[in-house]
Amino acid sequence: MKTTASPKAPLPVPASDHLEERSLRARTEPMSVLPLGDGLYEVESASDHSYLVDLEAGRCTCPDHVFRGVRCKHVRRVAIEITEGRTPPPGQVGVACHDCGEPVFVDEDDAIEPCYCHGHAIWPGNTVRDRETGDLLTVVDVSTLRADAVEIREADCTVAEYGTNERYEPDVPVVGAVYPHARVKPNGVVPRSLKVYTFPRTRLEKRPDGSRRDARRSRSSAR
């Protein structure tokens, strides 16, 4: 999984804080922090040198820590960024949201690509747009199974191999959805007359909750 680094920039210093030199430099110098997993972080300093920080052990590969044995500005920077939500804590990694590119913190052992931020993650009951056709659908199931592992019996192929899915990633989760959006009951129950279609997750785009006008248009066109 491709992890993302925090932006290389100085951090604001709270006006009420009287920081000792290394803590002040940890904030005011432009650095970026890249989570590597297992509690390890790569810190790129203002001078473009990169150092490896083991946060839980409080160690860093920079000369200040190696030769002086002090808690250097790089260890402090990682701790500050975790506290302020710029960098994920140990046990998590930062990845880019598939739809908007914003960083998302996910468990390093349970992460499934593609990843989505809160605004673009989908759940049963959400309205989504089919990127291939522009149609609106309602999600009824979000699976952890990959598109190249789920069979479409009627077509004798996998979801990934299906003709209109060929340009979407084969190793992403499968999502079940129904047409049209307006006919799904408010409690999420899907009438038996509606067929559930399966899609690669990257083929579907989450619609804003307020897109009722588009939903009404979809209902009208289905009549």
N, CA, C and O of each residue as an XYZ file, in Angstrom:
892
protein
N       0.844     -1.187      0.000
C       0.000      0.000      0.000
C       0.882      1.242      0.000
O       1.839      1.322      0.770
N       0.570      2.202     -0.852
C       1.351      3.432     -0.945
C       0.917      4.401      0.139
O      -0.218      4.879      0.139
N       1.830      4.691      1.070
C       1.516      5.615      2.143
C       1.849      7.040      1.731
O       2.627      7.263      0.804
N       1.253      8.002      2.426
C       1.466      9.404      2.111
C       2.163     10.114      3.263
O       1.974      9.758      4.426
N       2.965     11.113      2.935
C       3.665     11.899      3.944
C       2.875     13.167      4.241
O       2.110     13.645      3.404
N       3.066     13.698      5.424
C       2.452     14.984      5.750
C       3.159     16.080      4.951
O       4.317     15.909      4.570
N       2.482     17.200      4.691
C       3.106     18.287      3.929
C       4.357     18.809      4.633
O       4.393     18.931      5.858
N       5.374     19.113      3.842
C       6.614     19.638      4.416
C       6.432     21.128      4.685
O       6.478     21.952      3.771
N       6.226     21.451      5.945
C       5.927     22.834      6.310
C       6.179     23.026      7.794
O       6.146     22.060      8.557
N       6.433     24.266      8.216
C       6.533     24.547      9.659
C       5.160     24.463     10.296
O       4.145     24.627      9.619
N       5.126     24.210     11.591
C       3.877     24.148     12.336
C       3.739     25.396     13.206
O       4.741     25.962     13.641
N       2.515     25.821     13.458
C       2.327     26.993     14.306
C       2.777     26.734     15.735
O       2.673     25.610     16.226
N       3.268     27.750     16.394
C       3.695     27.670     17.791
C       2.648     28.353     18.658
O       2.414     29.551     18.494
N       2.014     27.635     19.574
C       1.019     28.260     20.445
C       1.618     29.443     21.197
O       2.719     29.347     21.740
N       0.903     30.541     21.228
C       1.429     31.777     21.808
C       1.766     31.625     23.284
O       2.686     32.277     23.778
N       1.042     30.784     23.986
C       1.238     30.656     25.433
C       2.364     29.701     25.808
O       2.714     29.589     26.983
N       2.940     29.003     24.812
C       3.962     28.006     25.102
C       5.356     28.630     25.125
O       5.702     29.447     24.272
N       6.155     28.222     26.132
C       7.556     28.598     26.190
C       8.349     27.312     25.966
O       8.590     26.547     26.900
N       8.749     27.089     24.721
C       9.363     25.826     24.344
C      10.874     25.894     24.444
O      11.489     26.915     24.140
N      11.460     24.787     24.876
C      12.919     24.721     24.844
C      13.368     24.548     23.393
O      12.545     24.262     22.523
N      14.638     24.714     23.128
C      15.150     24.861     21.763
C      14.736     23.735     20.832
O      14.242     24.010     19.739
N      14.917     22.487     21.218
C      14.610     21.384     20.297
C      13.109     21.287     20.015
O      12.709     20.966     18.896
N      12.290     21.558     21.009
C      10.838     21.531     20.781
C      10.416     22.663     19.850
O       9.530     22.493     19.012
N      11.060     23.820     20.005
C      10.745     24.947     19.143
C      11.157     24.651     17.704
O      10.411     24.942     16.769
N      12.339     24.075     17.527
C      12.811     23.736     16.179
C      11.950     22.641     15.560
O      11.758     22.617     14.345
N      11.432     21.740     16.381
C      10.565     20.674     15.870
C       9.312     21.252     15.237
O       8.740     20.658     14.324
N       8.889     22.408     15.721
C       7.694     23.052     15.182
C       8.001     24.026     14.048
O       7.295     24.047     13.040
N       9.035     24.820     14.206
C       9.251     25.928     13.278
C      10.004     25.543     12.005
O       9.936     26.267     11.012
N      10.715     24.421     12.016
C      11.423     24.002     10.806
C      10.492     23.204      9.902
O       9.735     22.364     10.389
N      10.535     23.451      8.589
C       9.676     22.678      7.677
C      10.151     21.229      7.558
O      11.259     20.972      7.086
N       9.328     20.305      7.977
C       9.625     18.871      7.893
C       8.392     18.147      7.390
O       7.271     18.641      7.510
N       8.612     16.967      6.824
C       7.500     16.087      6.474
C       7.721     14.747      7.153
O       8.857     14.328      7.375
N       6.618     14.080      7.481
C       6.680     12.802      8.188
C       5.960     11.744      7.362
O       4.806     11.922      6.974
N       6.650     10.651      7.100
C       6.069      9.542      6.326
C       5.965      8.307      7.212
O       6.993      7.774      7.629
N       4.744      7.830      7.516
C       4.590      6.607      8.306
C       4.964      5.376      7.481
O       4.506      5.217      6.350
N       5.796      4.513      8.052
C       6.254      3.317      7.345
C       5.627      2.041      7.885
O       5.782      0.976      7.287
N       4.922      2.133      9.006
C       4.356      0.947      9.639
C       5.270      0.429     10.736
O       6.455      0.762     10.774
N       4.723     -0.383     11.624
C       5.478     -0.957     12.749
C       6.078      0.116     13.648
O       7.125     -0.102     14.257
N       5.425      1.272     13.737
C       5.907      2.316     14.611
C       7.099      3.087     14.093
O       7.728      3.837     14.840
N       7.424      2.910     12.798
C       8.571      3.592     12.195
C       8.090      4.749     11.314
O       7.051      4.657     10.660
N       8.863      5.834     11.310
C       8.526      7.020     10.532
C       9.785      7.568      9.865
O      10.864      7.588     10.456
N       9.619      8.008      8.631
C      10.720      8.675      7.942
C      10.467     10.175      7.987
O       9.421     10.647      7.542
N      11.419     10.919      8.521
C      11.282     12.371      8.646
C      12.263     13.033      7.680
O      13.470     12.794      7.739
N      11.726     13.864      6.794
C      12.577     14.664      5.908
C      12.733     16.039      6.533
O      11.751     16.745      6.767
N      13.970     16.408      6.798
C      14.241     17.653      7.515
C      14.246     18.852      6.577
O      14.071     18.723      5.365
N      14.451     20.024      7.177
C      14.507     21.257      6.387
C      15.672     21.241      5.413
O      15.617     21.887      4.367
N      16.730     20.506      5.750
C      17.910     20.423      4.881
C      17.796     19.302      3.851
O      18.768     18.990      3.164
N      16.615     18.698      3.742
C      16.330     17.608      2.796
C      17.007     16.293      3.155
O      17.026     15.374      2.336
N      17.560     16.181      4.347
C      18.071     14.898      4.828
C      16.905     14.097      5.411
O      15.978     14.663      5.990
N      16.965     12.783      5.252
C      15.914     11.920      5.777
C      16.458     11.066      6.912
O      17.569     10.540      6.835
N      15.652     10.935      7.975
C      16.048     10.155      9.137
C      14.914      9.203      9.510
O      13.737      9.484      9.284
N      15.308      8.070     10.088
C      14.331      7.059     10.502
C      14.084      7.191     11.988
O      15.014      7.152     12.794
N      12.805      7.348     12.347
C      12.404      7.485     13.747
C      11.633      6.247     14.183
O      10.659      5.851     13.543
N      12.083      5.639     15.282
C      11.331      4.576     15.951
C      10.652      5.241     17.132
O      11.267      5.433     18.181
N       9.383      5.593     16.964
C       8.715      6.418     17.957
C       8.583      5.714     19.298
O       8.844      6.317     20.339
N       8.183      4.452     19.290
C       7.939      3.754     20.545
C       9.218      3.556     21.341
O       9.189      3.527     22.572
N      10.353      3.417     20.635
C      11.640      3.276     21.322
C      12.291      4.629     21.583
O      13.274      4.720     22.318
N      11.731      5.697     20.967
C      12.288      7.027     21.143
C      13.640      7.193     20.489
O      14.485      7.940     20.982
N      13.855      6.493     19.367
C      15.162      6.537     18.696
C      15.060      7.214     17.336
O      14.001      7.222     16.708
N      16.186      7.784     16.891
C      16.279      8.428     15.588
C      17.681      8.205     15.041
O      18.635      8.073     15.808
N      17.809      8.162     13.736
C      19.117      7.931     13.108
C      19.902      9.222     12.894
O      20.989      9.188     12.318
N      19.371     10.366     13.348
C      20.076     11.635     13.147
C      21.278     11.737     14.094
O      21.280     11.086     15.139
N      22.291     12.530     13.760
C      23.488     12.676     14.621
C      23.167     13.190     16.021
O      23.818     12.790     16.986
N      22.171     14.070     16.147
C      21.836     14.632     17.457
C      21.442     13.530     18.434
O      21.815     13.580     19.606
N      20.690     12.534     17.961
C      20.288     11.432     18.834
C      21.392     10.387     18.963
O      21.676      9.907     20.060
N      22.011     10.039     17.838
C      23.022      8.971     17.847
C      24.221      9.340     18.719
O      24.692      8.510     19.496
N      24.719     10.564     18.604
C      25.948     10.950     19.305
C      25.705     11.632     20.640
O      26.575     11.604     21.511
N      24.528     12.253     20.820
C      24.271     12.949     22.076
C      23.239     12.228     22.936
O      23.111     12.516     24.126
N      22.503     11.289     22.338
C      21.521     10.523     23.087
C      20.339     11.340     23.566
O      19.703     10.995     24.562
N      20.038     12.432     22.857
C      18.942     13.305     23.276
C      17.668     12.976     22.503
O      17.699     12.279     21.488
N      16.549     13.491     23.004
C      15.272     13.372     22.283
C      15.255     14.483     21.240
O      14.918     15.630     21.533
N      15.624     14.116     20.029
C      15.873     15.094     18.974
C      14.587     15.710     18.438
O      13.480     15.287     18.772
N      14.773     16.719     17.599
C      13.623     17.432     17.019
C      12.802     16.526     16.098
O      11.612     16.774     15.901
N      13.413     15.484     15.532
C      12.678     14.608     14.610
C      11.703     13.716     15.378
O      10.563     13.530     14.952
N      12.149     13.162     16.515
C      11.256     12.372     17.362
C      10.125     13.256     17.874
O       8.966     12.842     17.908
N      10.474     14.477     18.271
C       9.468     15.403     18.771
C       8.464     15.771     17.674
O       7.266     15.884     17.932
N       8.965     15.954     16.455
C       8.075     16.331     15.348
C       7.055     15.233     15.085
O       5.874     15.516     14.886
N       7.503     13.981     15.082
C       6.566     12.875     14.863
C       5.490     12.877     15.945
O       4.305     12.738     15.642
N       5.894     13.034     17.195
C       4.932     13.037     18.298
C       3.945     14.203     18.170
O       2.751     14.041     18.423
N       4.442     15.363     17.783
C       3.575     16.536     17.616
C       2.558     16.293     16.507
O       1.373     16.583     16.672
N       3.025     15.757     15.370
C       2.121     15.553     14.235
C       1.054     14.507     14.546
O      -0.083     14.624     14.089
N       1.414     13.492     15.315
C       0.413     12.495     15.717
C      -0.635     13.143     16.614
O      -1.833     12.921     16.437
N      -0.187     13.939     17.572
C      -1.104     14.607     18.498
C      -2.051     15.539     17.757
O      -3.222     15.653     18.120
N      -1.548     16.212     16.714
C      -2.353     17.188     15.983
C      -3.082     16.588     14.784
O      -3.712     17.315     14.017
N      -3.001     15.272     14.617
C      -3.767     14.606     13.567
C      -3.202     14.747     12.164
O      -3.916     14.505     11.191
N      -1.946     15.131     12.035
C      -1.323     15.249     10.717
C      -0.692     13.936     10.263
O      -0.513     13.704      9.067
N      -0.358     13.086     11.222
C       0.341     11.828     10.957
C      -0.332     10.724     11.761
O      -0.696     10.957     12.913
N      -0.511      9.527     11.198
C      -1.174      8.449     11.943
C      -0.301      7.916     13.076
O       0.926      7.935     12.973
N      -0.918      7.445     14.147
C      -0.171      6.857     15.263
C       0.350      5.469     14.898
O      -0.055      4.914     13.877
N       1.243      4.897     15.715
C       1.693      3.524     15.471
C       0.510      2.576     15.333
O      -0.466      2.672     16.076
N       0.609      1.656     14.370
C      -0.483      0.726     14.093
C      -1.355      1.165     12.947
O      -2.189      0.397     12.467
N      -1.170      2.416     12.492
C      -1.918      2.921     11.352
C      -0.957      3.500     10.314
O       0.188      3.831     10.621
N      -1.450      3.614      9.084
C      -0.679      4.240      8.019
C      -1.550      5.297      7.349
O      -2.778      5.233      7.419
N      -0.917      6.260      6.705
C      -1.641      7.291      5.980
C      -1.650      6.983      4.499
O      -0.593      6.792      3.897
N      -2.826      6.933      3.907
C      -2.969      6.675      2.473
C      -3.877      7.744      1.869
O      -4.623      8.416      2.582
N      -3.805      7.888      0.573
C      -4.617      8.910     -0.098
C      -6.004      8.362     -0.427
O      -6.140      7.229     -0.890
N      -7.023      9.170     -0.186
C      -8.379      8.821     -0.606
C      -8.396      8.655     -2.122
O      -7.856      9.495     -2.842
N      -9.003      7.591     -2.607
C      -9.029      7.307     -4.038
C      -9.703      8.419     -4.822
O      -9.294      8.710     -5.946
N     -10.733      9.052     -4.252
C     -11.523     10.027     -4.999
C     -11.007     11.462     -4.895
O     -11.092     12.212     -5.867
N     -10.477     11.855     -3.740
C     -10.081     13.255     -3.575
C      -8.613     13.451     -3.239
O      -8.112     14.574     -3.295
N      -7.910     12.369     -2.889
C      -6.492     12.476     -2.589
C      -6.171     12.912     -1.177
O      -4.998     12.974     -0.806
N      -7.187     13.216     -0.374
C      -6.932     13.624      1.006
C      -6.395     12.436      1.809
O      -6.800     11.299      1.565
N      -5.487     12.683      2.767
C      -4.931     11.574      3.549
C      -5.980     10.916      4.438
O      -6.836     11.588      5.013
N      -5.901      9.601      4.540
C      -6.800      8.806      5.376
C      -5.937      7.918      6.257
O      -4.986      7.305      5.772
N      -6.255      7.841      7.546
C      -5.521      6.972      8.467
C      -6.267      5.636      8.580
O      -7.451      5.609      8.915
N      -5.570      4.536      8.299
C      -6.186      3.207      8.350
C      -5.266      2.255      9.100
O      -4.054      2.466      9.154
N      -5.848      1.203      9.679
C      -5.042      0.186     10.351
C      -4.129     -0.493      9.343
O      -4.578     -0.906      8.274
N      -2.845     -0.611      9.679
C      -1.893     -1.144      8.713
C      -2.119     -2.625      8.413
O      -1.693     -3.112      7.365
N      -2.778     -3.343      9.312
C      -3.019     -4.775      9.085
C      -4.343     -5.050      8.378
O      -4.523     -6.113      7.784
N      -5.270     -4.095      8.440
C      -6.612     -4.337      7.906
C      -6.935     -3.489      6.689
O      -8.051     -3.560      6.174
N      -5.999     -2.698      6.222
C      -6.284     -1.779      5.120
C      -6.560     -2.529      3.827
O      -5.828     -3.448      3.458
N      -7.618     -2.130      3.149
C      -7.985     -2.709      1.854
C      -8.043     -1.576      0.848
O      -8.774     -0.605      1.042
N      -7.276     -1.695     -0.225
C      -7.306     -0.652     -1.253
C      -8.465     -0.893     -2.209
O      -8.846     -2.043     -2.424
N      -9.039      0.163     -2.792
C      -8.728      1.568     -2.544
C      -9.298      2.043     -1.215
O     -10.252      1.465     -0.697
N      -8.705      3.102     -0.668
C      -9.187      3.673      0.585
C      -9.930      4.982      0.307
O      -9.667      5.661     -0.686
N     -10.857      5.319      1.196
C     -11.681      6.501      0.998
C     -11.788      7.283      2.294
O     -11.825      6.707      3.382
N     -11.837      8.612      2.165
C     -12.053      9.460      3.332
C     -13.521      9.343      3.760
O     -14.327      8.695      3.092
N     -13.846      9.982      4.883
C     -15.216      9.889      5.408
C     -16.239     10.394      4.390
O     -17.329      9.835      4.271
N     -15.886     11.442      3.663
C     -16.828     12.014      2.715
C     -17.064     11.170      1.483
O     -18.076     11.351      0.805
N     -16.156     10.241      1.167
C     -16.290      9.436     -0.046
C     -16.493      7.938      0.230
O     -16.731      7.168     -0.700
N     -16.399      7.523      1.498
C     -16.679      6.123      1.832
C     -18.158      5.841      1.607
O     -18.991      6.720      1.829
N     -18.496      4.640      1.174
C     -19.898      4.290      0.944
C     -20.327      3.142      1.861
O     -19.527      2.293      2.254
N     -21.610      3.154      2.181
C     -22.216      2.154      3.067
C     -23.568      1.764      2.491
O     -24.128      2.497      1.676
N     -24.101      0.613      2.908
C     -25.446      0.247      2.457
C     -26.439      1.369      2.728
O     -26.485      1.922      3.827
N     -27.231      1.697      1.714
C     -28.189      2.787      1.813
C     -27.734      4.063      1.130
O     -28.552      4.937      0.844
N     -26.430      4.183      0.862
C     -25.918      5.378      0.193
C     -26.293      5.398     -1.281
O     -26.446      4.355     -1.916
N     -26.438      6.601     -1.805
C     -26.645      6.787     -3.239
C     -25.297      6.930     -3.921
O     -24.442      7.681     -3.450
N     -25.096      6.227     -5.011
C     -23.844      6.298     -5.763
C     -24.148      6.517     -7.234
O     -25.245      6.230     -7.714
N     -23.152      7.032     -7.934
C     -23.262      7.212     -9.381
C     -22.343      6.233    -10.076
O     -21.180      6.082     -9.703
N     -22.876      5.564    -11.096
C     -22.083      4.662    -11.926
C     -21.225      5.516    -12.864
O     -21.754      6.194    -13.744
N     -19.914      5.483    -12.677
C     -19.033      6.303    -13.503
C     -19.110      5.913    -14.976
O     -18.792      6.723    -15.847
N     -19.523      4.694    -15.259
C     -19.566      4.209    -16.634
C     -20.788      4.737    -17.380
O     -20.697      5.093    -18.555
N     -21.933      4.787    -16.695
C     -23.194      5.147    -17.366
C     -23.808      6.445    -16.856
O     -24.662      7.029    -17.522
N     -23.381      6.899    -15.684
C     -23.995      8.077    -15.081
C     -25.255      7.771    -14.293
O     -25.833      8.682    -13.700
N     -25.708      6.508    -14.263
C     -26.921      6.139    -13.537
C     -26.722      6.260    -12.027
O     -25.611      6.113    -11.517
N     -27.822      6.530    -11.327
C     -27.813      6.534     -9.872
C     -28.291      5.186     -9.363
O     -29.233      4.608     -9.904
N     -27.633      4.683     -8.312
C     -27.986      3.409     -7.707
C     -27.967      3.562     -6.196
O     -27.473      4.552     -5.657
N     -28.523      2.549     -5.522
C     -28.449      2.499     -4.066
C     -27.616      1.288     -3.662
O     -27.851      0.176     -4.136
N     -26.665      1.507     -2.804
C     -25.788      0.437     -2.321
C     -26.554     -0.443     -1.345
O     -27.238      0.055     -0.451
N     -26.434     -1.760     -1.522
C     -27.064     -2.695     -0.591
C     -26.042     -3.580      0.109
O     -26.358     -4.225      1.108
N     -24.810     -3.612     -0.414
C     -23.783     -4.443      0.224
C     -22.400     -3.949     -0.191
O     -22.161     -3.649     -1.361
N     -21.494     -3.868      0.780
C     -20.095     -3.538      0.508
C     -19.265     -4.719      0.985
O     -19.166     -4.974      2.185
N     -18.668     -5.438      0.040
C     -17.961     -6.674      0.346
C     -16.469     -6.425      0.531
O     -15.943     -5.394      0.112
N     -15.799     -7.377      1.160
C     -14.337     -7.341      1.238
C     -13.726     -8.227      0.154
O     -12.504     -8.304      0.025
N     -14.596     -8.908     -0.639
C     -14.102     -9.777     -1.709
C     -13.691     -8.958     -2.919
O     -14.311     -7.939     -3.224
N     -12.656     -9.395     -3.603
C     -12.129     -8.675     -4.757
C     -12.955     -8.924     -6.001
O     -13.604     -9.960     -6.144
N     -12.917     -7.938     -6.909
C     -13.686     -8.046     -8.150
C     -13.216     -9.203     -9.020
O     -14.010     -9.754     -9.782
N     -11.947     -9.585     -8.925
C     -11.459    -10.703     -9.727
C     -11.661    -12.047     -9.037
O     -11.174    -13.072     -9.515
N     -12.383    -12.047     -7.904
C     -12.646    -13.292     -7.192
C     -14.136    -13.600     -7.074
O     -14.506    -14.665     -6.582
N     -14.993    -12.688     -7.516
C     -16.449    -12.874     -7.425
C     -17.008    -13.208     -8.807
O     -16.794    -12.463     -9.763
N     -17.715    -14.313     -8.908
C     -18.245    -14.782    -10.182
C     -19.619    -14.185    -10.481
O     -20.454    -14.049     -9.586
N     -19.844    -13.830    -11.743
C     -21.180    -13.484    -12.237
C     -21.660    -14.713    -13.004
O     -21.223    -14.955    -14.129
N     -22.547    -15.479    -12.404
C     -22.930    -16.768    -12.990
C     -23.554    -16.618    -14.367
O     -23.252    -17.380    -15.286
N     -24.438    -15.616    -14.501
C     -25.124    -15.446    -15.792
C     -24.152    -15.159    -16.933
O     -24.405    -15.538    -18.076
N     -23.042    -14.492    -16.624
C     -22.076    -14.115    -17.661
C     -20.890    -15.068    -17.729
O     -20.060    -14.964    -18.633
N     -20.804    -15.997    -16.775
C     -19.709    -16.968    -16.720
C     -18.344    -16.262    -16.704
O     -17.430    -16.619    -17.448
N     -18.238    -15.262    -15.842
C     -16.968    -14.543    -15.695
C     -16.958    -13.862    -14.334
O     -17.966    -13.853    -13.628
N     -15.852    -13.309    -13.982
C     -15.779    -12.576    -12.726
C     -16.294    -11.149    -12.929
O     -16.481    -10.697    -14.059
N     -16.518    -10.454    -11.822
C     -16.940     -9.053    -11.894
C     -15.886     -8.239    -12.635
O     -16.225     -7.358    -13.425
N     -14.624     -8.524    -12.387
C     -13.542     -7.783    -13.046
C     -13.503     -8.049    -14.546
O     -13.148     -7.162    -15.323
N     -13.863     -9.262    -14.959
C     -13.781     -9.641    -16.370
C     -14.989     -9.186    -17.181
O     -14.950     -9.196    -18.411
N     -16.054     -8.788    -16.502
C     -17.260     -8.373    -17.212
C     -16.937     -7.186    -18.125
O     -16.169     -6.302    -17.745
N     -17.512     -7.166    -19.309
C     -17.132     -6.224    -20.357
C     -17.019     -4.774    -19.937
O     -16.021     -4.116    -20.230
N     -18.034     -4.270    -19.252
C     -18.022     -2.842    -18.889
C     -17.152     -2.545    -17.672
O     -17.009     -1.386    -17.282
N     -16.570     -3.580    -17.070
C     -15.715     -3.378    -15.898
C     -14.229     -3.484    -16.207
O     -13.392     -3.335    -15.316
N     -13.903     -3.740    -17.460
C     -12.518     -4.066    -17.794
C     -11.534     -2.943    -17.532
O     -10.348     -3.203    -17.330
N     -11.996     -1.696    -17.529
C     -11.051     -0.602    -17.307
C     -10.928     -0.195    -15.835
O     -10.245      0.775    -15.505
N     -11.600     -0.948    -14.958
C     -11.501     -0.691    -13.529
C     -10.609     -1.744    -12.872
O     -10.488     -2.865    -13.366
N      -9.995     -1.372    -11.764
C      -9.029     -2.247    -11.119
C      -9.648     -3.596    -10.750
O     -10.754     -3.629    -10.211
N      -8.960     -4.713    -11.026
C      -9.508     -6.037    -10.714
C      -9.360     -6.447     -9.256
O     -10.033     -7.372     -8.800
N      -8.481     -5.764     -8.518
C      -8.183     -6.198     -7.157
C      -8.859     -5.346     -6.094
O      -8.414     -5.316     -4.947
N      -9.938     -4.650     -6.467
C     -10.656     -3.813     -5.504
C     -11.902     -4.549     -5.012
O     -12.351     -5.490     -5.665
N     -12.467     -4.140     -3.876
C     -13.650     -4.810     -3.353
C     -14.858     -4.675     -4.276
O     -14.932     -3.769     -5.106
N     -15.797     -5.597     -4.110
C     -17.041     -5.603     -4.883
C     -18.145     -4.920     -4.077
O     -18.230     -5.073     -2.858
N     -18.985     -4.167     -4.778
C     -20.128     -3.494     -4.154
C     -21.402     -3.948     -4.853
O     -21.455     -4.000     -6.082
N     -22.425     -4.277     -4.077
C     -23.719     -4.641     -4.628
C     -24.648     -3.445     -4.589
O     -24.727     -2.758     -3.570
N     -25.357     -3.182     -5.684
C     -26.252     -2.026     -5.750
C     -27.457     -2.352     -6.615
O     -27.434     -3.302     -7.398
N     -28.511     -1.557     -6.468
C     -29.754     -1.793     -7.194
C     -30.184     -0.544     -7.942
O     -29.832      0.573     -7.562
N     -30.967     -0.745     -9.035
C     -31.634      0.338     -9.775
C     -33.136      0.204     -9.495
O     -33.598     -0.897     -9.196
N     -33.905      1.290     -9.583
C     -33.442      2.659     -9.430
C     -33.404      3.020     -7.970
O     -33.958      2.294     -7.145
N     -32.789      4.081     -7.634
C     -32.611      4.482     -6.237
C     -33.941      4.667     -5.513
O     -34.067      4.284     -4.349
N     -34.937      5.250     -6.185
C     -36.173      5.647     -5.516
C     -36.996      4.467     -5.024
O     -37.842      4.646     -4.148
N     -36.782      3.280     -5.548
C     -37.651      2.153     -5.193
C     -37.171      1.369     -3.974
O     -37.857      0.451     -3.524
N     -36.025      1.710     -3.446
C     -35.558      1.027     -2.250
C     -36.227      1.640     -1.036
O     -36.285      2.863     -0.910
N     -36.731      0.809     -0.146
C     -37.469      1.289      1.014
C     -36.548      2.053      1.966
O     -35.349      1.782      2.020
N     -37.105      3.008      2.718
C     -36.290      3.816      3.627
C     -35.509      3.002      4.647
O     -34.435      3.421      5.080
N     -36.039      1.831      5.039
C     -35.325      1.030      6.026
C     -34.232      0.165      5.411
O     -33.620     -0.648      6.105
N     -33.983      0.334      4.114
C     -32.902     -0.393      3.461
C     -33.288     -1.748      2.906
O     -32.459     -2.421      2.292
N     -34.545     -2.169      3.110
C     -34.993     -3.465      2.604
C     -35.142     -3.396      1.085
O     -35.762     -2.475      0.555
N     -34.570     -4.373      0.397
C     -34.622     -4.398     -1.058
C     -35.742     -5.333     -1.510
O     -35.705     -6.520     -1.186
N     -36.729     -4.841     -2.242
C     -37.795     -5.718     -2.748
C     -37.212     -6.853     -3.584
O     -36.199     -6.678     -4.262
N     -37.853     -8.003     -3.532
C     -37.337     -9.158     -4.256
C     -37.320     -8.938     -5.769
O     -36.552     -9.580     -6.486
N     -38.163     -8.037     -6.245
C     -38.228     -7.807     -7.684
C     -37.020     -7.046     -8.210
O     -36.799     -6.988     -9.420
N     -36.239     -6.464     -7.311
C     -35.070     -5.714     -7.744
C     -33.840     -6.618     -7.749
O     -33.556     -7.315     -6.775
N     -33.138     -6.590     -8.835
C     -31.930     -7.393     -8.958
C     -30.735     -6.623     -8.415
O     -30.593     -5.426     -8.667
N     -29.886     -7.305     -7.678
C     -28.666     -6.686     -7.159
C     -27.548     -6.899     -8.173
O     -27.231     -8.030     -8.543
N     -26.963     -5.800     -8.610
C     -25.839     -5.851     -9.547
C     -24.539     -5.617     -8.787
O     -24.508     -4.879     -7.802
N     -23.481     -6.246     -9.249
C     -22.188     -6.119     -8.576
C     -21.230     -5.297     -9.427
O     -21.184     -5.429    -10.650
N     -20.464     -4.444     -8.746
C     -19.551     -3.530     -9.407
C     -18.202     -3.514     -8.694
O     -18.145     -3.732     -7.483
N     -17.112     -3.259     -9.427
C     -15.858     -2.942     -8.742
C     -16.038     -1.624     -7.990
O     -16.660     -0.697     -8.509
N     -15.512     -1.536     -6.803
C     -15.726     -0.327     -5.984
C     -15.318      0.953     -6.704
O     -15.984      1.977     -6.552
N     -14.246      0.919     -7.480
C     -13.769      2.140     -8.130
C     -14.675      2.604     -9.261
O     -14.498      3.712     -9.769
N     -15.636      1.790     -9.668
C     -16.576      2.213    -10.711
C     -17.669      3.113    -10.143
O     -18.349      3.816    -10.891
N     -17.839      3.092     -8.833
C     -18.932      3.828     -8.199
C     -18.417      5.065     -7.474
O     -17.390      5.023     -6.798
N     -19.144      6.158     -7.625
C     -18.804      7.425     -6.984
C     -19.918      7.794     -6.026
O     -21.091      7.805     -6.401
N     -19.556      8.096     -4.793
C     -20.567      8.467     -3.802
C     -21.199      9.800     -4.167
O     -20.504     10.752     -4.523
N     -22.518      9.861     -4.075
C     -23.250     11.106     -4.328
C     -23.502     11.810     -2.999
O     -23.695     11.147     -1.980
N     -23.504     13.137     -2.993
C     -23.824     13.855     -1.754
C     -25.206     13.461     -1.252
O     -26.087     13.131     -2.046
N     -25.396     13.494      0.051
C     -26.690     13.121      0.639
C     -27.813     14.027      0.158
O     -28.981     13.637      0.167
N     -27.458     15.236     -0.261
C     -28.497     16.172     -0.664
C     -28.872     16.097     -2.119
O     -29.593     16.970     -2.602
N     -28.410     15.075     -2.854
C     -28.669     15.009     -4.295
C     -30.036     14.416     -4.602
O     -30.150     13.511     -5.429
N     -31.079     14.922     -3.937
C     -32.425     14.378     -4.130
C     -32.976     14.724     -5.507
O     -33.766     13.972     -6.077
N     -32.549     15.877     -6.040
C     -33.048     16.276     -7.356
C     -32.608     15.265     -8.407
O     -33.394     14.880     -9.273
N     -31.333     14.830     -8.330
C     -30.853     13.835     -9.280
C     -31.581     12.519     -9.102
O     -31.854     11.813    -10.073
N     -31.897     12.188     -7.845
C     -32.612     10.940     -7.596
C     -34.005     10.983     -8.215
O     -34.473      9.995     -8.780
N     -34.670     12.147     -8.102
C     -36.011     12.269     -8.681
C     -35.946     12.158    -10.204
O     -36.823     11.566    -10.833
N     -34.882     12.743    -10.792
C     -34.732     12.638    -12.235
C     -34.533     11.180    -12.657
O     -35.075     10.734    -13.668
N     -33.743     10.446    -11.862
C     -33.504      9.040    -12.182
C     -34.817      8.253    -12.098
O     -35.071      7.367    -12.913
N     -35.658      8.592    -11.088
C     -36.933      7.892    -10.924
C     -37.865      8.192    -12.091
O     -38.564      7.308    -12.588
N     -37.863      9.457    -12.524
C     -38.752      9.845    -13.624
C     -38.360      9.165    -14.922
O     -39.218      8.744    -15.697
N     -37.051      9.059    -15.156
C     -36.584      8.435    -16.393
C     -36.814      6.940    -16.398
O     -36.831      6.315    -17.459
N     -36.993      6.355    -15.214
C     -37.209      4.895    -15.130
C     -38.656      4.518    -15.363
O     -38.967      3.350    -15.593
N     -39.550      5.506    -15.305
C     -40.974      5.198    -15.478
C     -41.342      4.988    -16.949
O     -42.502      4.722    -17.264
